[in-house]
């Protein structure tokens, strides 16, 4: 997976990111098992940029991602979490 430099402090993230809005709203009811499987697969493929916002499902995505962090050994690479402030 290609990497892109993010900002000026040396952080690098995958060129492709995973948008998580559909995991908790917008496209019908969320399915936690499917969402967690999607997050695991994305990380397995080298995706390290996870895009979410607290307004998506009132923090539901962040809880999903938090569980993912508890289940996986971060190893030498870690995921970058992009969040957006509430409007």
Buried (B, 14 or more C-beta within 10 A) or exposed (E): EEBEEEEEEEEBBBEBBBEBBBBBBEEEEBEEEEBBEBBEEBBEEEBBBBBBBBBBBEBBBBEBBEBBEEEBEEEEEEBBBBBEEEE
